[in-house]
């Protein structure tokens, strides 16, 4: 465990701050390459990256060159394919969830004043005949 009980990030030994998941940079680059929206919507970029990263195996390293130096061209291509697939699925998932949430919000929204007036004006009020 990198952080012991009671230790703060500022108290970590030198070199520990370089530890990261190898896929993080690859996923972010892929999202930016395939999605124009990610250039202007940081929330979308972050949500999509989290979903994609959760579908990839963790590969914690200190330096990216350490990982790529020991991988064959086939392994590098496999990593690239995994990232492409994870990002495509993550974009579809995030967009689907946003659409479902927007639809749910629209269904649960209180009627507007215009809708209320339209609804009551269309109803005929019948009075009993005497």
C-alpha positions as CSV (number, residue, x, y, z in Angstrom):
1,X,0.0,0.0,0.0
2,X,1.5,3.3,-1.1
3,X,-0.3,5.5,1.5
4,X,0.1,4.2,5.1
5,X,-2.4,5.1,7.7
6,X,-2.2,8.8,8.5
7,X,0.2,9.6,5.7
8,X,-0.7,12.4,3.3
9,X,0.3,12.6,-0.3
10,X,2.7,15.4,0.5
11,X,4.6,13.1,2.9
12,X,5.2,10.4,0.3
13,X,8.8,9.4,-0.6
14,X,10.2,10.8,-3.8
15,X,9.5,8.7,-6.9
16,X,6.1,7.5,-5.7
17,X,4.2,10.4,-7.4
18,X,5.2,9.0,-10.9
19,X,3.2,5.8,-10.4
20,X,0.2,5.7,-12.8
21,X,-2.0,3.3,-14.8
22,X,-0.4,2.8,-18.2
23,X,-3.8,2.9,-19.9
24,X,-4.8,6.4,-18.5
25,X,-2.9,8.4,-21.2
26,X,-3.8,6.0,-24.0
27,X,-7.5,6.2,-23.1
28,X,-7.5,10.0,-22.9
29,X,-5.7,10.3,-26.2
30,X,-8.2,7.9,-27.9
31,X,-11.2,9.7,-26.5
32,X,-9.9,13.1,-27.7
33,X,-9.1,11.6,-31.2
34,X,-12.5,10.1,-31.7
35,X,-14.8,12.5,-30.0
36,X,-15.1,16.2,-30.8
37,X,-17.3,16.6,-27.7
38,X,-14.5,15.7,-25.5
39,X,-12.7,18.9,-26.6
40,X,-15.3,21.1,-25.0
41,X,-17.0,19.0,-22.3
42,X,-14.6,18.0,-19.6
43,X,-17.3,16.1,-17.7
44,X,-18.0,13.9,-20.7
45,X,-14.2,13.3,-21.1
46,X,-13.8,12.3,-17.5
47,X,-16.9,10.1,-17.4
48,X,-16.0,8.3,-20.6
49,X,-12.4,7.8,-19.4
50,X,-13.5,6.3,-16.1
51,X,-15.9,3.9,-17.8
52,X,-13.2,2.8,-20.3
53,X,-10.5,2.4,-17.7
54,X,-12.8,0.2,-15.6
55,X,-13.0,-2.2,-18.6
56,X,-9.3,-2.5,-19.0
57,X,-6.8,-4.4,-16.8
58,X,-4.8,-2.2,-14.4
59,X,-1.2,-1.8,-15.4
60,X,0.6,0.4,-12.9
61,X,4.0,1.6,-13.9
62,X,6.4,4.5,-13.1
63,X,7.4,5.3,-16.7
64,X,5.5,4.6,-19.9
65,X,8.8,3.7,-21.6
66,X,9.2,0.8,-19.1
67,X,6.0,-0.8,-20.5
68,X,6.5,-0.2,-24.2
69,X,10.2,-1.3,-24.2
70,X,9.3,-4.8,-23.1
71,X,6.3,-5.3,-25.4
72,X,6.4,-6.8,-28.9
73,X,4.6,-5.1,-31.8
74,X,1.8,-7.7,-31.5
75,X,1.3,-6.8,-27.8
76,X,1.4,-3.1,-28.6
77,X,-1.3,-3.6,-31.2
78,X,-3.4,-5.7,-28.8
79,X,-3.2,-2.9,-26.2
80,X,-4.2,-0.4,-28.9
81,X,-7.2,-2.6,-30.0
82,X,-8.3,-3.0,-26.3
83,X,-8.2,0.8,-25.8
84,X,-10.2,1.4,-29.0
85,X,-12.8,-1.1,-28.0
86,X,-13.1,0.1,-24.4
87,X,-13.4,3.8,-25.5
88,X,-16.0,3.1,-28.2
89,X,-18.1,1.1,-25.7
90,X,-17.6,3.8,-23.0
91,X,-18.7,6.6,-25.3
92,X,-21.8,4.6,-26.3
93,X,-22.6,3.9,-22.6
94,X,-22.1,7.5,-21.4
95,X,-24.3,8.9,-24.2
96,X,-27.0,6.2,-23.6
97,X,-27.1,7.0,-19.9
98,X,-27.3,10.8,-20.6
99,X,-30.2,10.2,-23.0
100,X,-32.0,8.0,-20.5
101,X,-31.5,10.6,-17.8
102,X,-32.7,13.4,-20.0
103,X,-35.8,11.4,-20.9
104,X,-36.5,10.6,-17.2
105,X,-36.0,14.3,-16.3
106,X,-38.5,15.3,-19.0
107,X,-41.1,12.8,-17.8
108,X,-40.7,13.9,-14.1
109,X,-40.7,17.6,-14.8
110,X,-43.6,19.6,-13.5
111,X,-45.9,20.8,-16.2
112,X,-45.3,24.4,-17.4
113,X,-47.8,27.1,-17.1
114,X,-48.5,26.9,-20.8
115,X,-49.1,23.2,-20.6
116,X,-51.5,23.7,-17.7
117,X,-53.5,26.3,-19.7
118,X,-53.6,24.2,-22.8
119,X,-54.8,21.2,-20.9
120,X,-57.7,23.0,-19.1
121,X,-58.8,24.9,-22.2
122,X,-59.2,21.7,-24.2
123,X,-61.4,20.1,-21.5
124,X,-65.1,20.7,-21.9
125,X,-66.8,21.4,-18.6
126,X,-70.2,19.7,-18.7
127,X,-72.9,20.9,-16.5
128,X,-75.7,18.5,-15.7
129,X,-79.0,19.1,-17.5
130,X,-82.0,19.9,-15.4
